């Protein structure tokens, strides 16, 4: 069921996620560097809670992006072993529209919920 288009789609998604990770990493580094000049007392520093929130938000986005890379790597392995595009729950084909929207999808739309 896998086609060259599937491989290209996964690679394109992976490139997008890699760019997002690079951008978020730079943003996280900038937050850390910027916070070097502030107090460590988030409770009493008016900027502290904002910086802490922003740091936590970017860290969460980075974690999400890294999980997405893991899912794309798993999709590549499924491509290689011939199971890409087959639902992990029911075994039926996953629609092309779903694979277009979510190249790392493991389940068909019926089994996703």
C-alpha positions as CSV (number, residue, x, y, z in Angstrom):
1,X,0.0,0.0,0.0
2,X,2.9,2.4,0.6
3,X,4.0,4.5,-2.3
4,X,6.9,6.9,-3.0
5,X,4.5,9.7,-2.1
6,X,4.1,8.3,1.4
7,X,7.8,8.3,1.9
8,X,8.1,11.9,0.6
9,X,5.1,13.0,2.8
10,X,6.8,11.6,5.9
11,X,10.1,13.2,5.0
12,X,8.5,16.5,4.4
13,X,6.6,16.4,7.7
14,X,9.9,15.3,9.4
15,X,11.7,18.3,7.9
16,X,8.9,20.7,9.2
17,X,9.2,19.2,12.7
18,X,13.0,19.4,12.6
19,X,12.7,23.1,11.8
20,X,10.2,23.6,14.6
21,X,12.5,21.9,17.0
22,X,15.4,24.1,16.0
23,X,13.3,27.3,16.3
24,X,11.9,26.2,19.7
25,X,15.4,25.3,21.0
26,X,16.7,28.7,20.0
27,X,13.7,30.3,21.7
28,X,14.2,28.2,24.9
29,X,17.9,29.2,24.9
30,X,17.0,32.8,24.6
31,X,14.6,32.6,27.5
32,X,17.2,31.0,29.7
33,X,19.8,33.5,28.7
34,X,17.4,36.4,29.3
35,X,16.5,35.0,32.7
36,X,20.1,35.1,33.8
37,X,19.7,38.8,34.6
38,X,16.5,38.4,36.6
39,X,16.0,37.2,40.1
40,X,15.3,33.5,40.8
41,X,12.5,34.5,43.1
42,X,9.5,34.0,40.7
43,X,7.0,34.6,43.4
44,X,8.2,38.2,44.2
45,X,9.6,39.2,40.8
46,X,6.8,40.6,38.5
47,X,8.6,39.2,35.4
48,X,9.4,35.9,37.1
49,X,6.1,34.2,36.6
50,X,5.9,35.3,33.0
51,X,9.4,34.0,32.3
52,X,8.6,30.7,34.1
53,X,5.4,30.3,32.2
54,X,7.1,31.0,28.8
55,X,9.9,28.6,29.7
56,X,7.4,25.9,30.6
57,X,5.3,26.5,27.5
58,X,8.3,26.3,25.1
59,X,9.6,23.2,26.9
60,X,6.2,21.5,26.4
61,X,6.1,22.4,22.8
62,X,9.6,21.0,22.4
63,X,8.6,17.7,24.1
64,X,5.5,17.5,21.7
65,X,7.7,18.1,18.7
66,X,10.2,15.4,19.8
67,X,7.3,12.9,20.3
68,X,6.2,13.8,16.8
69,X,9.6,12.9,15.5
70,X,9.3,9.6,17.3
71,X,6.0,9.0,15.6
72,X,7.4,9.9,12.2
73,X,10.3,7.5,12.7
74,X,7.8,4.8,13.6
75,X,5.9,5.6,10.4
76,X,9.1,5.2,8.4
77,X,9.7,1.8,10.0
78,X,6.1,0.8,9.1
79,X,6.8,1.9,5.5
80,X,9.9,-0.3,5.5
81,X,8.2,-3.4,6.9
82,X,5.1,-3.0,4.7
83,X,2.6,-2.1,7.4
84,X,2.3,1.6,6.7
85,X,-1.2,2.7,5.9
86,X,-2.8,-0.2,7.7
87,X,-4.8,0.4,10.9
88,X,-3.0,-1.0,14.0
89,X,-6.3,-1.8,15.6
90,X,-8.6,-3.3,12.8
91,X,-6.0,-3.9,10.1
92,X,-8.0,-2.1,7.4
93,X,-6.4,0.5,5.2
94,X,-6.1,4.1,6.5
95,X,-7.6,6.6,4.1
96,X,-5.3,8.6,1.9
97,X,-7.0,11.8,3.3
98,X,-6.1,10.8,6.8
99,X,-2.5,9.9,5.8
100,X,-2.2,13.3,4.0
101,X,-3.3,15.1,7.1
102,X,-1.4,12.9,9.6
103,X,1.4,11.0,7.9
104,X,2.3,9.2,11.1
105,X,-1.3,8.0,11.7
106,X,-1.4,4.5,13.2
107,X,-5.2,4.0,13.1
108,X,-8.0,4.6,10.7
109,X,-10.6,7.3,11.5
110,X,-13.1,4.7,12.9
111,X,-10.5,3.3,15.3
112,X,-9.0,6.7,16.3
113,X,-11.7,7.7,18.8
